[in-house]
Amino acid sequence: MPTYKIKIQSSGLEFHVKPSQTILEGAIASGITLPYGCQDGACGSCKGKVISGKYFLNEYQSSALTDSDIKAGNTLYCKSMAQEDLVIEPNIPEVYDQYSPKVLPVKVESLTRLNHDVMQMFLKLPAKETFRFKAGQYIEFIMGDGSRRAFSMANAPLDSMIELHLRLIEGGKFTSFVFNEMKEKSIHRIEGPIGQFYLRDSEKPIIFIAGGTGFAPIKSIIEDMIANKNKRKIYLYRGVRSEKDFYMNELVNDWIKKLEGLTYIPVVEDGLSEDARSGYVHHAVLEDFKNLNDIQVYCCGAPGLVENAFKDLTKSGLPDDQFFADAFTFAPKKK
């Protein structure tokens, strides 16, 4: 079978890909380290340039690779397949240099149900082990068969333990194990930190859009803002299917006391709540904001929420480079 040579311009490193492999798959198989996350065209972590050579770009989420990105010559390596030899130049984000991922053992310190289908898990790191990350990033559980499951960290970086919020997924092997079989004090392996969902430096007001357990990384960011006395204006839109899906409401009320600039807008899809707005969570944003030119949006949840929010908000005037997202892919392809 013929292969194509991929050369990284800045380092001179070379690797080969099969016609059936993406650029990222070829790099991983060759032991070449490139930034990546979901491997499914949803997160944008593997964004980079192709300097020369032809390639084919498979389907991806427009929130992960915007029109502005394409104009700048970027592609997603997890969705790009070489059609001839290529020269590429990865975009190595500053966060990747400062907080490079590593594999660590962790102990399950506690498991607590937060509602009918969300489990709070605290993970304890080995003694004297440092784990630095940027609020909003995620870790991956490494399963016994080598497969992985990604979960956003819900704790602020200064906290001593890693906090996760896991929603029970119907037919989900790992979350079923967590809810029914996982034992406290059991030992597991994780890799992290991963991802580019974190607060960018700006004075602009922030709209957080959290779908379900997309609340977790936003919790991490808000608690980090509280710790750092960040005074930016915050609008927290939190969407769930029905009222029973909310959790940690008392915590949000506590944030409101600590952050004068925080406005909380709960939204339920089924409309059966006296204490929340009705409909889709990003529609509530569109109803409230007629001008999005001077706003930053941070959106976390299922891929459908992230994609629809990106399309509708950018159509309504939000600059596409001011939309930052972390889309949960419930069936990770990473092996």
N, C-alpha and C positions, 0 to 999 in steps of 0.2 A: 504494500500500500504506500503511495507517495506521501511525503510529509512536507510541510512548509516551515521555513526557518523564521523565527521571530527574534529580532534583535532589539534590546533596550538601549536607546540612543545614549543616555547619560552614563550608564555603567559599562556598556559594551557586552554585557551578559547576553548569551544566546540560548534559545531552546527551540524544540521542534513541536509542532502540533499536527495531528492527523486531520484530514478534511472533516471528520465527524466531531472534532473537539472544538470547544471555544478557546479563545486565547487564554482565559483564566484557567481552564481545565488543563491545558498544556503546560502552563507555568507551574501549577500545583504538582502535576505528575513529574515535572523535572526538578522539583525542589526549589523553585524560584519563588521568592516571597513578594507578592503583590498585595496591596490592601484589598480586602473584599469582605462582604457580609453575607447577604441572603442567597447569593448565587442564582437569583431568580428575576433579576431586572427590576427589583422593587425598591432597593435602598440607595443605590448610587455610590456605594463605597468603592467600587472597582472602576470608577470613572477615570478615563485617561485618553491620551491622543494616539492616533495612528499617523505617523509622520509620512510614511510612504507605503504603497502597496494597496491592493484591492481586498476588501473584506465584505462579508454579508452580516447585517444586523438583524437578529431575530426580534420578536415582539418583546416589548418592555413597557414599564409604566412611565408615562410622560412626566410624572413628578420626580422620577429618578434621573431622567435625562431630558432636560428642558430644551426648548427651541434655542435659548441663549447658549446652552452647553453645545448644541450641535453647530451653531454658528461659530463658536470658539474652537471647533475641530475636535470636540470630545466624543467618545463613545463609551459603551459599557463593555468591559472585557468579558463579563460573564455571559453576554449575549452576542458577541462578535466572533465570527468564524472566518479564518483566513481563506482567501481564494488564490493567493500567491505569497511569496516571501514578504514579510512586513518589518518595518521599523516602527517601534512604539515608544512613547514616553509617558509612563504612569504619572498621575497627579498624586504625589505623596502629601497628604494633608498634614498640617502642623501637629494635629492631635495624634496622628499615627507615630510621629517621631517622638513625641513626649510620653505617650502612653501605649507603648507597643504591647501587643497581646502575648500572654504566656500561659502555659498549662500548669494548673495547680490542683493539689488535693484539697477537698473541703469536707467538713463534717456538718451534717444536718443538725443544727442546734434545736430548732423547734418547727412544728407544723401547726398552723392555726387556721381554721375556717373563718373567712371574713364575711361570707354570705353563703347562699346555697350552692354556688359553683366556683368560688374563688378561694384558693388556698394561699395563705401567707407563709413563706418559707424563709427562715434565717439560716445562713451558712456561715460557719466559723472557719477562718483561715488558720493555717499552721502558725504556731508561735514564732514570732520574730519575722514573719513573712509580710512584706509590704505589697499592697495591691492598690496602685494608683490608677484612677480613672477620672474621666470628665463626666459630670452629672448629665444623665440622659443616655449613656452608653449601655451596652448589654453584654451578657456572658453566654457561653454555650455549654450545656451539659454534654459530655462525651460519653456515649452509651457503650456498653460492653461489646457491641458488634461494630463499633466505630462510627455509627450514625450520631447525629448531633441534634440538639433541640435548643433553640435560642430563647432567652428571656431577659427582658430589660431589668436593670437594677433599680429598685425603688428607693434606696437609701441615698443620703448625701455622701459625698466622697470622704468626709471626715469620720463617718460612723465606723465602728469597729467590726461590724458584721455586714455581710451582703444580704439584702432583703429582696425577695422576689414575690410577685403576685402571679399565680398560675391559675388559669381558668380551665375547668374540666372540658375537654373537647370530646364530643361524641365520636367514639371509635378511635380516639387518640391513645396510642399505646403508652406513651410516657406519662401523660397527665392521669390516665387511669391507674398507672402504677403508683404515682404520687399520692392520689386520693385513697387508694385501697391497700397498698402494700408497703410503701416506703416507711422505714423506721427512723425515728429520731436517733441521733448518734451514728447513723450509717455514714460510710465514707464514699465519696464520689470524686470524679475529676471534672474540672471545668477549664475552659479557655476564655481569656478576656484580658483587658476590655476590648470590645469591638464596636464599630459603628461611628457615624458622624452626626448623630442626633444630639446636639448640645447647644447651649446658648451662645449666640454670637455677640460680640461686643457692639453695642449700639445704644442710642438713647431713645430709639423708637418704642412706642407702646407694643406690648406683646399680646397676641391672641393665642392661647393654648386650646387646641381641640383634642379631647381625649375620648376615644371610643372604648368602652369596656375596660380591660386591663391595660389599655394605652394610658391609663391614669398613672401607672407605675413610673415610667421615666420622667413624666411631668412632675410627679411628686418629688423625685430626686432633684430636678432642676429648681423647683420652688423652694425646697428646704435648703438647698445650697445658696439660693438668693437671700433667704432669711439669714443664714449664717454669715454671709458676706455683706449684709446690709444694703443690698441692691434695691434701689428705690424706683425702678422702672414701673410704669403703669401696666397692670396685668388684667386681662379678661380671660377667665377660665371657663370654657364651654365643655361640659362633660355629658356625653351622650350614652344612653343605654337603651335596650329594647323595652324594658318595663321597670317600674320603680324598685322591684325586689333585687334588681341587678346592681344598684348602688352599694357602695361600701365605703367605710372610713369618712362618712359625712361629718362626724364630730371633729376630725382632723382638719377638714377644710374650714370649718367654722373657727377653729383655733388659728389657722393661717390668716383669716380675715382680720382678727384682732392684732396680729403681728405685722401685717402688710397693709398699710393704709390705702395703697393703690390697687388692691385686689378686688375685682368684681367677679362673683361666681354666678354662672348661669347653667343650672342643670336642665337636661332635655331628655324626654322619653319618647321613643318612637310610637308606642301604642296610645299615647295621649291620656292614659288613665292615672294621672297624678295631679293632685291639687297644688303640689309644691314645685312642679317643674313645667317647663315649656313642652309643647307637643311637636312631634315631627323629627326630621333628620337634624343632627346636631349642627352640621355646617350650614343648613338653611337658616338656622337661628342667627348665625354670624352674618349672613347676607341680609337678613331682615334688619339687623341692628347697625350695620356699617354700610353706608352708601358710598363712602370714599375710603379705599384701602391703599392709597398711594404711599402713605407714610406709616405703614404697619409692618411688623414681622409676624408671620404665622408659623407655629410649631404644631404639627399634627401627628398623632400617633394612634394606630388602631389597625383594623383589618384593611387589606389592600383596596377593597371597594370603597371604603370611606376615604382613604388617602387620595385615591385617584379622582374620585368625584369632587372632593373638596378642592384639590388642586385645579381641576378644569374649571369649576364654577367660580372660584375665587379669583383666578387669574383673568377669566372673562370679565369679571367685575372690577378690574383695575389693579389687582395686587401684582406687583412685579414678580415674575417667576423666580427670580433669584432671592426673593424674600420669603419663600415658602420652604420650610425645612420639615422633613418627614421621616418617620420610622414605621414601615408597613410590616405587620405581622404576617408571615407566610406560615400557614399551619401545617404544611407537609414539606419540610425542608428537603431539598434534593442532595444536600451535602452528605458525603459518605466518608 
